């Protein structure tokens, strides 16, 4: 059990490190610092790979106990062992994971917004207008419409 608790704790620490890296990525996106963004992405990849390695170690530790890998096995383990330290460590990992998921969603939204703005700028440069989608036409389907903008307003 001590091995699993240690793995949970290591995974929690790495997950919180990933939260910090996502904060750096968010800041680099806001400031549009491409070089910083590139180094942050490399850092994020390294942390993600380390997390994958810990997941494999955790699944191996579960297998040694005769328990299925993954979430199903963890739920079985937690139900069978009421040890408070194990449950506390798991809860800390779950909380860190939720925070990481929320931060990652925020970064993804920022990236999507930046991509939309870039796509619109490219449309103006290429076509002189932006294609938009109106809500719905009489037939209930979306209609494409061009919004004209002069290049001076882009």
C-alpha positions as CSV (number, residue, x, y, z in Angstrom):
1,X,0.0,0.0,0.0
2,X,2.9,2.4,0.8
3,X,4.0,2.0,-2.8
4,X,0.6,3.1,-4.2
5,X,0.4,6.0,-1.8
6,X,3.9,7.1,-2.9
7,X,2.8,6.8,-6.5
8,X,-0.4,8.8,-5.8
9,X,1.7,11.5,-4.1
10,X,4.3,11.7,-7.0
11,X,1.4,11.8,-9.5
12,X,-0.2,14.6,-7.5
13,X,3.0,16.6,-7.4
14,X,3.5,16.2,-11.2
15,X,-0.1,17.1,-11.9
16,X,0.3,20.3,-9.9
17,X,3.5,20.9,-11.8
18,X,1.5,20.6,-15.0
19,X,-1.0,23.1,-13.6
20,X,1.9,25.5,-13.2
21,X,3.1,24.9,-16.7
22,X,-0.5,25.5,-18.0
23,X,-0.4,28.8,-16.2
24,X,2.9,29.6,-18.0
25,X,1.3,28.6,-21.3
26,X,-1.8,30.8,-20.7
27,X,0.5,33.7,-19.9
28,X,2.6,33.1,-23.0
29,X,-0.6,33.0,-25.1
30,X,-1.9,36.3,-23.6
31,X,1.4,38.0,-24.2
32,X,1.8,36.3,-27.6
33,X,5.4,35.3,-26.8
34,X,6.1,32.6,-29.3
35,X,9.6,31.6,-28.0
36,X,8.3,31.3,-24.5
37,X,5.3,29.3,-25.7
38,X,7.6,26.9,-27.6
39,X,9.6,26.2,-24.4
40,X,6.5,25.9,-22.3
41,X,5.1,23.3,-24.7
42,X,8.3,21.3,-24.5
43,X,8.1,21.4,-20.7
44,X,4.4,20.4,-20.8
45,X,5.3,17.4,-23.0
46,X,8.0,16.3,-20.6
47,X,5.6,16.5,-17.6
48,X,2.9,14.6,-19.6
49,X,5.4,11.8,-20.4
50,X,6.4,11.6,-16.7
51,X,2.8,11.3,-15.8
52,X,2.3,8.5,-18.3
53,X,5.3,6.6,-16.8
54,X,3.7,7.0,-13.3
55,X,0.4,5.6,-14.6
56,X,2.2,2.6,-16.0
57,X,3.9,2.1,-12.6
58,X,0.6,2.4,-10.8
59,X,-1.0,-0.2,-13.1
60,X,2.0,-2.5,-12.4
61,X,1.6,-2.0,-8.7
62,X,-2.1,-2.8,-9.0
63,X,-1.3,-5.9,-11.0
64,X,1.1,-7.1,-8.3
65,X,-1.9,-6.9,-5.9
66,X,-4.0,-8.9,-8.3
67,X,-6.2,-5.9,-9.1
68,X,-7.2,-4.7,-12.6
69,X,-5.4,-1.7,-14.0
70,X,-7.0,1.7,-14.5
71,X,-9.8,3.4,-12.7
72,X,-11.8,0.2,-12.2
73,X,-8.9,-1.3,-10.3
74,X,-8.4,1.8,-8.3
75,X,-12.0,1.9,-7.3
76,X,-11.8,-1.8,-6.3
77,X,-8.7,-1.1,-4.2
78,X,-10.2,1.9,-2.5
79,X,-13.4,0.0,-1.6
80,X,-11.4,-2.9,-0.2
81,X,-8.9,-0.8,1.8
82,X,-10.3,1.8,4.2
83,X,-6.8,3.1,5.1
84,X,-7.2,6.9,5.5
85,X,-3.7,7.8,4.1
86,X,-4.6,5.9,0.9
87,X,-7.9,7.7,0.5
88,X,-6.4,11.1,1.4
89,X,-3.7,10.6,-1.2
90,X,-6.2,9.6,-3.8
91,X,-8.5,12.6,-3.0
92,X,-5.5,15.0,-3.4
93,X,-4.7,13.5,-6.7
94,X,-8.4,13.8,-7.9
95,X,-8.5,17.4,-6.8
96,X,-5.2,18.2,-8.6
97,X,-6.5,16.4,-11.7
98,X,-9.7,18.4,-11.8
99,X,-7.8,21.6,-11.5
100,X,-5.5,20.5,-14.3
101,X,-8.4,19.6,-16.5
102,X,-10.1,23.0,-15.9
103,X,-6.8,24.9,-16.7
104,X,-6.2,22.8,-19.8
105,X,-9.8,23.5,-21.0
106,X,-9.1,27.3,-20.5
107,X,-5.9,27.1,-22.5
108,X,-7.6,25.1,-25.2
109,X,-10.3,27.8,-25.4
110,X,-7.7,30.5,-25.7
111,X,-6.0,28.6,-28.5
112,X,-9.3,28.2,-30.3
113,X,-10.1,31.9,-30.0
114,X,-6.7,32.9,-31.3
115,X,-7.1,30.5,-34.2
116,X,-10.5,32.0,-35.1
117,X,-9.1,35.5,-35.1
118,X,-6.1,34.4,-37.2
119,X,-8.5,32.6,-39.6
120,X,-10.7,35.6,-39.9
121,X,-7.6,37.8,-40.6
122,X,-6.5,35.4,-43.3
123,X,-10.0,35.5,-44.9
124,X,-9.9,39.2,-45.0
125,X,-6.5,39.2,-46.6
126,X,-7.3,36.5,-49.1
127,X,-10.9,37.4,-50.0
128,X,-11.5,40.9,-48.7
129,X,-14.4,39.6,-46.4
130,X,-15.1,37.2,-43.6
131,X,-17.5,34.2,-44.1
132,X,-19.8,33.9,-41.2
133,X,-22.7,31.5,-40.5
134,X,-26.1,33.0,-39.9
135,X,-28.2,31.4,-37.3
136,X,-30.8,29.6,-39.5
137,X,-32.6,30.2,-42.8
138,X,-36.2,29.4,-43.6
139,X,-35.4,25.7,-44.3
140,X,-33.8,25.4,-40.8
141,X,-30.2,25.0,-42.1
142,X,-27.3,27.4,-41.5
143,X,-26.6,29.9,-44.2
144,X,-23.1,31.2,-45.1
145,X,-22.9,34.9,-45.4
146,X,-20.0,37.2,-46.2
147,X,-19.4,40.3,-44.2
148,X,-17.5,42.8,-46.2
149,X,-14.7,44.6,-44.5
150,X,-12.2,46.8,-46.1
151,X,-8.6,45.9,-45.6
152,X,-8.1,49.2,-43.8
153,X,-10.5,48.0,-41.0
154,X,-8.8,44.6,-40.6
